[in-house]
């Protein structure tokens, strides 16, 4: 999962586990799988200054804040 980065691997994990557990509403599981890792990544990197495996393809910085 280090090669994929934190956000992409967490998104895939949440999505596949929700499908495995029998999720009926795909819209909610997809939105949670995308939004939750982004929020956690933002909190860890910008607030706590803990460096997680970054996105595999790019990163965007605005000032001192890491967006992607």
N, C-alpha and C positions, 0 to 999 in steps of 0.2 A: 504493500500500500504506500510505501514511501515514494515509489516512482510516480504514482498518480497524484500525490499531494493530499493534504488533509481534506479539503473541501470536496473534491471529486470522489475520493474513496468513501468518505462519510455519506455523501449523497447516494452513491450506489448501494452501500450497505443498508441504509435506512429504507430505500426503495425496495430492494430485494427481500429484506426481512418483513416488511409490511405486506408484500405480495405472498410470501411464504406463510404468514400467519393468517391469511384469508381476508385481506382487506377488500371491502366492497366498493368504496368510493375512491377511484383512482385519482381524481382531481385533488382531493385533500392529501392523500399520501404523497403525491408528486410535489405539491407545494410545500409540505412539511419537509420532505427530503431535500429540497433546494434551499429553503429559507433558514432552517435550523443550523446547518453547518456554517452558513455565511455569518450568522449572528455569533455563534461560538468562536469562529475564526477572528471576527472583528473584536470581540471582547478580549480574547487571549493576546492578540498582537498589539492592539492599540491601547488597551487599558492596563493589562498586566505585564506587557512587554515580554511575553514568552514567545519564542520563535517556533512555530509549527512548520512541518513540511509545506512549502509554498505550492502555488499552482504550478503545474508542470510546464506550461507554455509561456506565461507572461506574468508580470506583476505591474501594477499601477500605483504610483506614489503621488500623493498630493501633500506637499510639505513633509511633515514627519509621519503622516498617517498612511498605512498600507491599505489600499482598497482591494486590490487583487494581485 
